[in-house]
Amino acid sequence: MKKILLRSLFTLLGLVALAAGLFAYFLYTPDPDMPQLSGVLTKATIEIDGKERTYRTYLPKDLTKGAPLIIVMHGSGQNGSQIRLETGYGFDRLADQYGFGVVYPSAGSFDWNDCSKVGDFKVDGHELDHVKFVTLLTDKLIKENGFDPQRVFATGVSSGGFMSLRLAIEAPARFRSVAAVSANLPVADNFKCTITGQSTSVMIMNGTEDPIVHYEGGETSLLGLFYKGGILRSSQDTAKFFADLNKIDGDPVINPVTSSDLLNGEDKTKFERALWKNVSKTEVELVTIYGGGHGMPQPYWKRPRLVGPSPMAPNGPAIIWDFFARQNN
């Protein structure tokens, strides 16, 4: 009996050690170092349709009136604090350098209520109106901080990227341009957004080895079991949708690049920029990260192995800011 108990105990300890090892290998990754920033991060709330929503705002020191504002939206099951960390504080660093404000809103539901019919958008049995939430939050921040209403931009990763695409379609007059990372549009049978006739400028940044939002399209899932979010278009089809919506004819201009061309680093990640542009200056750009997994590439934080390869280049936040900045022209 004693031997059986000891054998069972050792078996249990072995399983615990195995589970800990698998967690460490596939899920654990250390937090990025906190950079020295000039400004202050504040946490606040706004009430929308009787429900309190939380957001965090980073304002650099001595930010001038009329500065741009970037909205950064998190992935499924996360909050504004987590996406700030998982982008390596990249947008805060750029805010200090270029003089803009950053806001990290929390959805309040597991998923942002994007263009897909499939997802966990409900709280207390009711779908949250996230277009209304983000729009009213933008208005509030413009009023309080004097941001330029013509230079409001939105970006996000995964579910936050899907939500960015919804803003481009349904609120193009409010958001000067958007950038969606690890996100594609749903196929027609899974599409619920209202097309207004034209979108704002759109950047899509996706990895070819993303195990959740597949570059070539298909069902959104992890290992075929988790995070099921319906059938999506491919990245190419998503970009072409926005090019067609904005009446941009012709083939895109293709610019293949390696990260070392931009960063002079050892990580020579290959990526490609395909740009659709017309005389109206509305742009659609597809940034393809060859060998990239799920999440925003950046040099400050390595993503868990479970979500695919995590190249430390190119600098996703910097590429996105460059795209936003040139929309001012």
N, C-alpha and C positions, 0 to 999 in steps of 0.2 A: 504493500500500500504506500509506504514511504517513498519507494522508488518511482512509483507511478506519479505521485504528487511532485517529486523533484523533476521528473521528465516533463510533466505538464507545465511546471514553472519555467523551466529552461526554454520550452517551446514558445510559451507566451512572451518571454523576454526576447527571444529571437524574432518573433513577429513584430514586437514593438520596435526593436532595433532596425528591422527591415523597413517598416513604415516610416521611421524617422529618417532613414537613409534616402528612401524614395522622395520624401517631402523635401529634404535638403537638396537633392539633385534636380528635381523637376519644378519645384515651386519656390524655394527660398532664393532670395537675392538681396544683398545688403542695400540699404538706402543710399542714395547719392549724398555726397558731402553738401552741406548747406553753404551756398556761396555768400560772400560779403555783398550785401545789397544796400542801396542808398535809402530805400523807402520803407514803408510800413505795410504789413498785411493786416487787414481788418476783417472781422466776421460780422455779418449783419443778416437781417431777415426782411422779407417782403411778403405781404399777404395777398394771395391770388385766389379768387373764388372761395374765400373762407378758409383757406389752408395756408399755413406759414411755410415759406420756402427759405432755405438758407443759401448764402453765397459768401464768397471770400473775395476781397478786392485788394490788388497790389498797386500802389501808387508810388512811383519814384519820387525822390526828394526834388522839390522845386519844379514839379510838373506844371507846365504852362497851360493856360486856357486854350481851348481849341485843339487839344491833343487828340490823337486817335484812341480808340478803345478796341481791345480784342477780347472776345468771349471765348473761353476754353472749356469744352464740355467733356465730361468723363465717360468711361465705358460702363457696361452693365454691372450693376451691383456695387458701384463705387460712389464716391462723392467728390466734391470740388477739391478737397485737401489731397486726395490720392492722385488725381490727374496732375496737380501741380508738382508732386513729388516724382511721378512716373515720366514726366517730360524733363526731368533733371533740372527743374526750376529754369528751363530754357527761355520761357517767355518773360519771366522776371528779369533775367540777365539782359535780354534784348530791350526790355522796357527801360532799364537804366541807361542803356547805350543810345537808344533812339528817341526816347521821350514819349511813351504812350502808357495808357492804363491797361490793366489786365483784370478780368473778373472770372472767377471759377464758381459757377452756380452748381448746386446739387439738385438732381432731378426730382427727388422725393419719391420716385418709384424705381423699380429695379432697372427698367429700360427707359430711355427717352422715347417719347411718343413720335416716332419717325414715320416715314412713308410706308412702312411695312404693316400688313394686317396682323402679323404674328409678333407677339411680344408681351411682356409683363408691364403694361402701361397704367394699370388701375391701382387706386388707393381707395379703400372702403367701398369697393364695387363700382367706382367711377373712373373713367379715363381722364388723365390729367391733360390739360391743354398747354403743351410746352411751347408752342409758338406764341401764345398769349403771355406766358410766363417770361420768356426770354425778351420779348418785345417790350413789355412793361418794365422789366428790370433795366433794359437799355435806356428807356425814357427817364427812369428814376436817376440813373447814374449820370446821364447827360445834364439833367437839371441840377444835381448836387455838385458835380465836378467840372462842368463846362466843357465836356468832350465835344468834338466836332460831330454833329449828327450825320454829316456826309462821309465820315470816315469811321464807321462802325463795322467791324469784321468778326466773323465767327469761325471757329475751328473746333475739332474734336476728334477723339480716337474711338474706333469701334462704334458703340451705340451713339456716342457723342458725334462721331463722324456722320452717321446716318442722319442725325438730327440737323447737322449743318446743311446737308443736302435738302432737307425739307425746308429750311429757312431760305435757301437759294430759290426754291420753286415757289413757295407761298408768301414770302415776304421780301422780294427782291428790292423794293423801294426802301426798305429799312436797313439792309445789310449790304455794304458796298461790294463785298466779295466774301466767299467762304472757302475753307480748305478742309476736306474730309480725309482722314487717315484710317486705313484698314476698314473701308466702307465702300459698298456699291449700292446702286438702286435696286429695289425689288423688281421682279418680272411683272408683266401686266396683271396677271391673276392675283398677285400679292401686293398690288400698288393701290394706295388709298388717298394720296395727296391730290390737291386741286391745282391743276396747271393754270397759271395766270396769263400765259401767252409768251412770256420771256423770263429767263432767270437772270440772276446777277452773275458775275464772273466766278468761275469754279475751278479749284485745284483738287485733284484726287491723287493721293499718295498711298500706293499699295505694294506689298511684298509678294513676290512670286511663290514663296513657300509658306504663305499664311495658312495654318491648319484650321482656321475658324471661318474667316471671310475669304473664300477661295478666289484667287486672281482670275481664274477662268469661269467663275460663276458657279451656281449650284446652291445646295442647301447650306445655310449657315449652321454650323455645329462644331463641337470639339470632340474629336474621336468618334463622330457619328452618334454621340450619346447626349452631350450637354449643350446648352445655349442654343437650342434649335430656334431659328428665327425666320424660317420660310426660305423660298427660293429667290436667289438674287441673280441679276445680270452679271456679266463679266465686267472687268475694269474697263476694257476697251469699249464695250457697249454702253457703259455708264457715261464715259466721256463723250461718246458719239451722240447719246441722248441730249446732253447739254449743248453740244455744238449745233445739232439740228434745231433744238428749241430756240437758240439764239441766232438761227439762220446764218451760221458760219459754214460756207460751202468749201469744198476742196479738202485735200489731205492735210494732215498736220505737219508742221515742221519738226523733224526728229533731231534731237541733240543728245547723243550718247556721251556720258561723262563717267569718270571714276572719282571716288571721294578724294583721292590724293591730289587731284587737280585743284580742289577747293581748299583742302585742309592741310596738305603737306604732311599727312599722317601715315602710319603704317597700314591702317585698315583701308585696303584698296577696293572697297565695295563698288561694284558697277551699278550704275543706275542710268535711266534714260528719261528724257523730258520730251514729251510730245505736246506741241502747242498749236491749238486752233485759235485763229484770231481774224477779226474782220475790221472794216473801216469804223465801226462804232466803238472800237476799243474794248468791247466785251471779250474776255478771254476764257478759254477752257484749256486746262493743262493737266496731263496725266503724267505723274512721276512714278516710274516703275523701279522698285528696288529689287534687283536681281538677287535671289537667295535670301530675301528678307522675310521675317515672320510677321506675327500680329503685334502691332504697336508702332509707336513713332520712333524712327531711328534718331539717335542723338548720342553725343559722346560722354554723357555724364552718368548714365544708369543702364545696366544690362537687365533685360527682361527675363522672366523665368523661362526655363527650357521648354516647359509644357506648351507655350504659345509659339514655338518655332524659333528659328535662328534670330539672333539679336545683334545685328551689326551696329557698331558704335559710330558709323558714318553712313550717309551724310548727316549733317546737322539739320534735322527736320524742322525745328522751330525757326531756324535762320532762313531756310528755303521758303517756308510759309510767309515769314515777314517780308522777304523780298517780293514775293508775289503780291501781298497786300499793298506794299509801298508803291509798287508801280501802277496800281489801279488808281492812284491819285492823279496820274498824268492825263 
